Amino acid sequence: MHPVRRLSLRATQPWRSLRRPSCQSCRNYSQAEAERTVGESSSSNPRSGRTTHFGFQTILEEQKENMVKGVFSNVASKYDLMNDAMSLGVHRLWKDDFIDELKPGKKGPVKCLDVAGGTGDIALRILDHARETYADRETTVEVLDINPEMLAEGYKRFKKTMYHNTPQISFTEGNAQKLDKPSNHFDLYTIAFGIRNCTSIPDVLSEAYRVLKPGGTFACLEFSKVTNPVLSTVYDQYSFSVIPLLGTILASDRASYQYLVESIRKFPPQEDFARMIRDAGFSTGGDFEGKGGAWMDLWGGVACIHRGVKL
């Protein structure tokens, strides 16, 4: 794991100083190479052999971090365009719904950690909601992402806002599975369209639980399992036929978009993910969708909001 580095928007150091050479692109990492590396690692590392998924590929756990970094290094400058392509632009409405559900600032200023939030769109919505709805200018958001290219996009976004050069926003490069943050520190932990890309979801949830204060909220917005059979069929056709093609046309990068589509299908369905949140120690609603339930489906489960509270 690389050392965690933090940059406030008040800093004078250019953001590009935090960049590292990008890792090998996932599109150059074939299944045959993955299998060869598995064999090599198994003979040199006694702890190797534990596997995970990278889209529909099976790889060693230690390989996934760099492969995911490769994807987001490729798509960082077109990330919003990518989400528009994957959701027909509806991701913007989902993110608004996500923040409306959380109501940051309603009970006073909050200290938020926005994980996998590199481009800053969730952080900006949190700060705008707190200011516009509750006249709150004390809520703070620390954006954490493992990818420096994504953080660079967020930094550029915030330079255009009133929050630039204030203590309300800061950016940190770090790993969601090993947070270099004190325990019982944050009031709100958000992660949007990011947790499915992590190597170990239980480790991410465990760290989220640790850094939240008692009474703090874990909130996740993620693509999920479509519950309507007709919509599911249409969505699958669009995902596997259209989205990779758009990746080729819009970003000259079919492989990264193909991975993102496949990663959605490998993410646990709503009931299983809710159970994982409870297993991490959080209290959730009932094991059902809707009011009083552990999750809220958006557009029939194309996306989903999960919440848990640390008691």
Summary of the structure (lengths in Angstrom):
residues: 311
radius of gyration: 18.9
end to end distance: 30.2
largest distance: 59.2
contacts: 1041
relative contact order: 0.14
helix: 48%
strand: 22%
